[in-house]
Amino acid sequence: MAPQAIKKLTPHRWLIWGILCLAYIIVFFHRLAIGVVKPDLAESFNISATAFANLSSAYFYAYLLMQVPTGVLVDTLGVRLTVTAGMILAALGSILFGAAPNIYVAFTGRILVGIGVSVVFVSILKIQTQWFYEKEFATMSGLTAFIGNTGGIFAQTPLVLLVALLTWRQSFILIGVITFVVALVCFKVVRNTPVDMGLPSIREIEGKDDEPETVNVLSGIKKVCGNRLTWPPFLMFAGFYGAFRTLTGVWGQSYLISVYGMTDIRAANYIVVSVIGFSAASLLIGKFSDRILRRKLPVALFGTAYLLTWAALVIWNGGKPPVEALGLLFFALGFFAAAFVLGWACGKELNDPEYAGISVAVVNTGGFIGAAVLPVIVGRVMDNYEGILSARQIYDKAFLICLISVAVGYLFMLMIKETGCRNISGRRGSGN
């Protein structure tokens, strides 16, 4: 293997990964932004709590339905064309959402955004399997989540300020234009594999046989879904992420405003704290896991703390923890939610590497089922008790549902099989 060829690969892989992370920042922006503009949307479209939750979840319904197709696309069509097309669609959806004359058009825009951005994360994980070493996978997944979450930060206090400067409509139209520019950059820069640039593949450098160029999609889906080891990380992700997204992306800001009487900006700052906690932990848990060559131990440590933190939010002082403790609680909720970050690595390592895109996509679908369904359930609870109970009592019932979701995810977390940070799909009997 020519050392010069290996050396040339390094800057290209970081550039390609960096451009895709820029797209992922936009993904997170759209994921969390709607919670900030809830009052504007309620005023513009005159919608109930359930309708708002459905509007927010439209993104996730589209996102989760696209996960397995995305895995197929990146394993067949390739990352470059998949991400470019997805970001163009997301740009059109964001512009349509900002210009929507009624709630039905707003739903359409939100769905288009969800379909468009749904391809980005799985594409990044696929790029990691093609441009980075296997031993780097969890570290890179954590680093990706860390950078992507800055989009969630932009969707809080900065978005509040942007909406105040412009309007919520003009803000989303502007984001649509930026998304379109990112799509063009992806097409220009991203390449599916080092071989596309005349460079040696990672598998070649590692002394492994190259994967087949064509993937049997139906066989891949059947094998991944038929593998019982795929489902514990899938269900852990559903329970953990559903609760985290309900808090940070939909109802957290309203909770802080209604129960604690905070201003929009102050409430948004608490959500930022939670997102920062998640970003920091995403980076740390992946690196820690790769360092100790264990997956299950880091997941169990973070998952246990995550469950206990949710219990504190729901139980402490009857669902209204002291305001002095809120900053720490919101940071801890974000920090320990990062347990599910290792679910992607587990999904990949428990299935045939030929179907890396499909296996990660299947696990990823779990999280977005939770993210789509749980906020709607919470919205129905809020509508049912509005005018009957106080805001504090309503949110106590609503967040109890989140705690139950986390508890269910925790039970399935305990069933995840240890991989030792390597692919064990050919050795089903090893590990615990």
MOGILIN-V829533 format. One record per pair of residues at least 24 apart in sequence whose C-alpha atoms are under 6 Angstrom apart, sorted by the first residue. I is the first residue (numbers start at 1). J is the second residue. Records with the same first field share a line. If there is no record, write none. Layout:
I->J  J
This chain:
13->131
16->190
24->148
25->148  151
26->151
27->117
28->151  152
29->151  152  155
32->152  155  249
33->155
35->249  250
45->103
49->379
50->379  380
53->375  376  379
54->376
55->107
57->372
58->111
59->110  111  114
60->368  372
61->372
62->111  114  115
63->114  115  118
64->365  368
67->361  365
68->361  362
70->119
71->357  358  361
75->357
78->192
79->123  192
80->190  191
83->120
84->183  186  187
86->116  117
87->116  183
88->180  183
89->116
90->116  117
91->176  179  180
94->172  176
95->173  176
98->169  172  173
126->357
130->193
138->286  345
139->286  287
142->282  283  286
143->283
145->282
146->279  282  283
149->279
153->272
156->268
157->265  268
220->355
224->359
230->347
232->412  415  416
233->343
234->363  366
235->366  409
236->409  412  413
237->340  366  367
238->366  367  370
239->405  406  409
240->406  409
241->367
242->370  371  374
243->402
245->371
246->375
259->391  392
273->331
274->330  331  334
275->334
277->331  334  335
278->334  335  338
281->335  338
282->338
293->420  421
294->420  421
295->418
296->418
299->339
302->336  339
303->339
306->336  337
310->403
319->396
349->422  423
350->424  425
351->425
352->425
